[in-house]
């Protein structure tokens, strides 16, 4: 009984200590944690302070994929701490007058001197770093720019208090990583053409590519078996070709009909004729699952490429119509 009471007293003391620490420092639980950094995010009506998990920023080329509707993992990256509306944002942070008291107090509440604060522009970086009272080091680079773009793309989600909608101009510049991804597929998408449908379709395409890349290495672990048993050099085969061959070997009773151009006559003869010699060499259920995943991803990719082509053409026509209307 005494031990139980002692445990309860220690638990109550720990809770009281945590409450006291929280009262003194609302960010005490992540203070000094290198896994997080601070972010000042400007919205149409004000400013918000976020803590950001740097884990998801280690691959800048993938940041955009985390801020797309159903694909969103932004709730694991960003944690909003405070949002304030400002009637005159230009007075809140100004090259001449610096930070006004309200915005400075907002930053002081969450940050401490020598901590890092990501910001949305070089101008904000210069103004905030010049504030000796805050003593912050600011960051504005390509990684932060990608993050800011993602947050703008999901403004109503990451800052639900914001009621205004960003204009197309305010959503610029376009994510460089998204632009690079679209160019890989020869889609010439100007920043003004980007819309939610294009971004979401691009994310579908990325997801399909990811499925192929994810399975490619494990599939090629079977290269040695194909060479030893059938004399087939599969090291340069695509993931889908290799998965189809392994599926035919593991499930010879199934009537799998690959495209005529996938295999040569000699390859098909060896794959079908040597199936029995692969017993206990391949993981049948793993092969079946990978084949199913790849088959779905590749068919989905073909569909999404067709959709993207239509979306880009529509966006281009809309942009040209807008340009003509403005010039007339």
MOKA-V433456 format. One record per pair of residues at least 6 apart in sequence whose ideal C-beta (glycine too) atoms are under 7 Angstrom apart, sorted by the first residue. I is the first residue (numbers start at 1). J is the second residue. D is the distance in Angstrom with one decimal. If there is no record, write none. Layout:
BEGIN
I:J:D, I:J:D
END
This chain:
BEGIN
21:28:4.4, 22:28:5.9, 25:31:6.3, 26:109:6.5, 26:110:6.8, 27:110:5.4, 30:36:4.8, 30:51:6.0, 35:53:6.3, 35:54:6.1, 35:55:6.5, 36:51:4.9, 36:52:6.4, 36:53:6.2, 36:54:6.7, 37:52:5.4, 37:54:5.7, 37:116:4.9, 37:118:6.0, 38:49:6.6, 38:51:6.3, 38:110:6.4, 38:111:5.4, 38:115:6.4, 38:116:6.8, 38:117:4.6, 38:118:6.8, 39:50:4.4, 39:52:5.0, 39:118:4.3, 40:47:6.1, 40:49:6.1, 40:107:7.0, 40:117:6.0, 40:119:5.2, 40:124:6.9, 41:47:6.8, 41:48:4.8, 41:50:6.0, 41:120:6.6, 41:151:5.9, 42:120:5.4, 43:155:6.7, 43:159:5.4, 43:162:4.5, 44:162:6.6, 44:164:3.9, 44:166:6.2, 45:85:4.8, 45:162:5.9, 45:164:5.4, 46:83:6.5, 46:84:5.1, 46:85:4.0, 46:86:4.7, 46:89:6.9, 47:84:6.0, 47:86:6.7, 47:92:7.0, 47:103:6.3, 48:80:5.8, 48:82:6.8, 48:83:4.2, 48:159:5.3, 49:81:4.7, 49:82:4.9, 49:106:6.3, 49:107:6.9, 49:110:5.1, 50:78:5.0, 50:79:6.2, 50:80:5.5, 50:81:6.4, 51:79:4.7, 51:81:6.2, 52:77:6.4, 52:78:5.9, 52:118:6.7, 53:76:6.8, 53:77:5.2, 56:66:6.2, 56:77:4.6, 57:63:6.6, 57:143:5.4, 57:147:6.6, 60:142:6.1, 60:143:4.7, 60:146:5.3, 60:177:6.4, 61:177:4.4, 63:146:4.1, 63:147:5.8, 63:150:5.8, 63:177:6.6, 64:146:6.3, 64:149:6.8, 64:150:5.8, 64:175:4.4, 64:177:5.3, 64:178:4.6, 65:71:6.2, 65:203:5.5, 65:206:5.5, 66:72:6.6, 66:73:4.7, 66:74:5.9, 66:77:6.2, 66:150:6.4, 67:74:5.5, 67:150:3.1, 67:151:6.9, 67:153:5.1, 67:154:5.1, 68:199:5.5, 68:200:5.5, 68:203:4.2, 69:200:5.6, 71:203:4.8, 72:154:6.4, 72:157:7.0, 74:150:7.0, 74:154:5.9, 74:157:6.6, 74:158:5.9, 78:158:5.7, 80:158:6.9, 80:159:6.6, 81:110:5.5, 82:106:6.0, 82:109:7.0, 82:110:6.9, 83:159:5.9, 83:161:4.9, 84:102:7.0, 84:106:5.9, 86:92:4.6, 91:100:6.0, 92:100:5.0, 92:102:6.9, 92:103:4.6, 93:99:5.7, 93:103:6.1, 93:124:6.2, 93:127:5.5, 95:123:6.6, 95:127:6.3, 98:127:5.9, 98:130:6.6, 98:131:6.0, 99:127:6.7, 99:128:6.9, 99:131:5.6, 104:131:6.8, 104:133:6.9, 104:134:6.7, 107:134:5.8, 108:134:6.6, 111:117:6.0, 111:134:6.8, 111:136:5.8, 113:134:6.9, 113:135:3.1, 114:135:6.1, 114:137:6.8, 115:136:6.1, 116:137:5.2, 116:139:5.8, 117:128:6.6, 117:136:4.8, 117:138:5.2, 118:139:4.8, 118:144:4.6, 119:125:5.2, 119:128:6.4, 119:138:5.1, 119:140:5.3, 120:148:5.0, 121:140:6.3, 122:140:5.6, 125:138:4.1, 125:140:4.8, 128:134:6.5, 128:136:5.9, 128:138:5.3, 129:136:6.7, 129:137:6.9, 129:138:5.2, 142:176:6.7, 146:175:5.7, 146:176:7.0, 146:177:5.9, 149:175:4.4, 151:158:5.1, 152:166:5.8, 152:171:5.1, 153:199:6.5, 155:162:6.1, 155:166:5.8, 156:162:6.9, 168:192:6.3, 172:191:5.3, 173:191:6.2, 174:191:3.8, 174:194:5.6, 178:199:6.9, 178:202:6.2, 179:189:6.9, 181:202:6.1, 181:206:6.5, 182:189:4.9, 182:202:6.2, 185:305:6.8, 187:308:6.2, 187:312:5.3, 189:198:6.6, 189:312:5.9, 190:319:6.6, 192:319:5.4, 193:315:3.9, 193:316:6.2, 193:319:5.3, 195:315:6.2, 197:311:5.3, 198:311:5.2, 198:312:6.9, 198:315:6.4, 201:304:5.5, 201:307:5.5, 201:308:4.9, 201:311:6.1, 204:300:6.8, 204:304:4.6, 205:301:6.2, 205:304:5.2, 205:305:6.9, 205:308:6.9, 208:297:4.4, 208:300:5.4, 208:301:3.9, 208:304:6.9, 211:293:5.6, 211:294:6.7, 211:297:4.0, 212:239:5.1, 212:294:6.5, 212:297:6.1, 215:239:5.7, 215:290:4.9, 215:293:6.4, 215:294:6.1, 216:239:4.4, 219:239:5.6, 219:242:4.6, 219:243:5.8, 219:290:6.5, 220:235:6.9, 220:242:6.8, 222:246:6.0, 222:282:6.3, 223:234:5.0, 223:235:5.3, 225:278:6.6, 225:281:5.1, 225:282:6.8, 226:232:4.4, 226:234:4.8, 227:233:6.1, 229:274:5.5, 229:277:5.0, 229:278:6.2, 230:270:4.2, 230:271:6.9, 230:274:4.6, 231:270:7.0, 232:267:6.4, 232:270:6.0, 234:242:5.6, 239:294:5.9, 240:294:5.2, 240:298:5.8, 241:262:5.5, 243:290:5.4, 243:291:4.5, 243:294:5.0, 244:256:6.8, 244:258:5.0, 244:262:6.5, 244:291:6.9, 245:271:5.2, 246:282:6.2, 246:287:4.6, 247:256:6.0, 247:287:5.8, 247:288:6.7, 247:291:4.3, 248:256:5.2, 248:271:5.4, 248:272:6.5, 249:271:6.1, 249:275:4.9, 249:278:5.0, 249:282:6.7, 250:282:5.6, 250:284:4.4, 250:287:4.8, 250:288:7.0, 251:288:7.0, 252:272:6.8, 252:275:4.3
END
